């Protein structure tokens, strides 16, 4: 039996209109179904079919990457299909038994995606939802959020925000949490004060960061939060990471020799 569910966990958004995604999935499923339409008559035909199945898997994975905002559907489709292995000793006969299970398992995943398409938001709603999460928050927090491990997702989000502030101050402040933010945004000596904006704006950013870390910095992985509350917290963390991206100091470019080569001390004139 296939050990993976036919459909990945919801939380998907479409990158292109739904009708185009539907057409792409149906075309890919039809192409895959042709691979198991008839039983292979010889080892040579089986090898050709296995090559076609690999090419079909790569092609469909690339199509799914273009259809969805994330890579979860493509990775889910291309992952291994688990089934009860054939006990036949002959390689060809064993391939004849196992090959249909491999293809059918991937077809089941396409069928599952096709069934849930009406529930998956498409642009512009999909684009809006995808834009709500900062890439780091999505990468770090999305899996525990999907599993309803809400405390863990919030803990990871808080760590990402705090680490962003620490990176921005380049290790010049040894404090953490609220104390770190207050020193970084100190009106007179704060490293992260943006002199091109008003003090009101700088104070507002500092208050948002300090409030977020102060409110959620003590959350434990087993803390109980609702789905809606966690989604809003992750959205706030995403906004704060976007703010910190704009506050990161720009590294000065190193001057290179005029000829673009290397300078050697012993070649320099006295």
Beta strands, then each sheet from edge to edge (+ up, - down):
end
